[in-house]
């Protein structure tokens, strides 16, 4: 018996993960192109602004933002710098602890995100135009289980 025949569930899981990785790369490439061309944002910038906009008070500790973005603390700092320079994100200090730094979305960041959100929705709808809604709902549950709570 071959390895393929010995573990059909493992083969299906591997096939799903490989296809998911390829789809992920395709989605990021497409959104990078569209968001960059229309709004001057990378997909990573878009996600960062979205995380901030959903956070209480529109702000997150840099360490929490890094975790949500899947970046290191220095990686999120490098990502934030251009957004701070263009006024989309502001750097805030904690009133009680000067060692804690927050990133906060600005009104200009909210406005750009709102416009970019329309573009992202249209792009994603186009990418998934052939997917049935019940299939998307099921995949959303699967991906939520993989990514964990709060993803």
C-alpha positions in Angstrom: 0.0 0.0 0.0 1.4 3.4 -1.0 1.6 6.4 1.4 -1.2 8.0 -0.6 -3.5 5.1 0.0 -2.6 4.8 3.7 -3.9 8.2 4.8 -6.7 9.6 2.6 -7.7 12.1 5.2 -4.2 13.4 5.5 -4.0 13.6 1.7 -7.2 15.7 1.6 -5.9 18.0 4.3 -2.6 18.5 2.6 -4.3 19.2 -0.8 -6.6 21.7 1.0 -3.6 23.4 2.7 -1.6 23.6 -0.6 -4.5 25.1 -2.5 -5.2 27.5 0.4 -1.6 28.7 0.3 -1.8 29.3 -3.5 -5.2 31.0 -3.1 -3.7 33.2 -0.3 -0.9 34.3 -2.5 -3.3 35.1 -5.4 -5.6 37.1 -3.2 -2.8 39.1 -1.7 -1.2 39.8 -5.1 -4.6 41.0 -6.5 -5.5 43.1 -3.5 -2.0 44.6 -3.4 -2.3 45.6 -7.0 -5.9 47.0 -6.8 -5.5 48.8 -3.4 -2.1 50.2 -4.5 -3.4 51.4 -7.8 -6.6 53.0 -6.4 -5.6 54.1 -2.9 -1.8 53.9 -2.5 -2.1 51.1 0.1 -0.6 47.7 0.2 -2.8 44.9 1.4 -0.8 44.8 4.7 -1.4 48.5 5.2 -5.1 47.9 4.6 -5.2 45.1 7.1 -3.4 47.2 9.7 -5.8 50.1 9.3 -8.7 47.6 9.5 -7.4 46.1 12.8 -7.0 49.6 14.2 -10.5 50.7 13.1 -12.1 47.7 14.8 -10.2 48.1 18.0 -11.8 49.9 21.0 -11.1 53.6 20.6 -9.5 53.0 17.2 -6.1 52.1 18.9 -4.0 49.1 19.8 -0.8 48.5 21.6 1.9 48.0 19.0 2.6 44.5 20.4 -1.1 43.6 19.9 -1.1 45.0 16.4 2.1 43.0 15.6 0.4 39.8 16.8 -2.7 40.4 14.7 -0.6 41.2 11.7 1.6 38.2 12.2 4.7 40.5 12.4 7.4 41.1 14.9 7.4 44.2 17.0 10.1 45.8 14.8 8.2 44.7 11.7 5.0 46.5 12.8 7.1 49.6 13.7 8.6 49.6 10.1 5.1 49.1 8.7 3.6 52.0 10.8 6.3 54.6 10.0 5.0 55.5 6.4 1.4 55.4 7.7 2.4 57.8 10.5 4.3 60.1 8.0 1.2 60.3 5.8 -1.1 61.0 8.7 -3.2 57.8 8.5 -2.0 56.5 11.9 -0.8 58.4 15.0 1.5 57.3 17.7 0.0 57.6 21.2 1.6 57.1 24.6 -0.3 55.5 27.5 -1.2 58.1 30.1 -0.4 55.7 32.9 2.7 53.9 31.5 5.1 55.8 29.3 6.7 52.5 28.2 3.5 51.5 26.4 2.9 52.8 22.9 -0.3 52.7 20.9 -1.0 53.1 17.3 -4.3 54.8 16.5 -6.1 55.3 13.3 -6.7 59.0 12.4 -9.7 60.5 10.7 -7.8 60.6 7.4 -7.0 56.9 8.0 -10.7 56.1 8.5 -11.6 58.0 5.4 -9.0 56.2 3.3 -10.0 52.8 4.8 -13.7 53.4 4.1 -12.9 54.1 0.4 -10.4 51.2 0.2 -13.0 48.9 1.8 -15.3 49.4 -1.1 -12.5 48.5 -3.5 -11.5 45.4 -1.5 -15.1 44.2 -1.3 -15.5 44.5 -5.1 -12.2 42.7 -5.7 -13.0 39.9 -3.3 -16.5 39.5 -4.8 -15.0 39.2 -8.2 -12.4 36.6 -7.0 -15.2 34.5 -5.4 -17.9 35.1 -8.0 -18.3 31.4 -8.7 -18.4 30.3 -5.0 -21.8 29.4 -3.6 -22.7 31.3 -0.4 -23.1 28.1 1.7 -19.7 27.0 0.6 -18.2 30.4 1.7 -19.9 30.1 5.0 -18.5 26.6 5.5 -15.0 27.7 4.5 -15.2 30.7 6.8 -15.8 28.3 9.7 -12.9 26.1 8.7 -10.5 29.1 8.3 -11.7 30.5 11.7 -10.8 27.2 13.3 -7.4 27.3 11.8 -6.7 30.9 12.6 -8.1 30.7 16.1 -10.3 32.9 18.2 -10.4 36.6 17.3 -9.0 36.1 13.8 
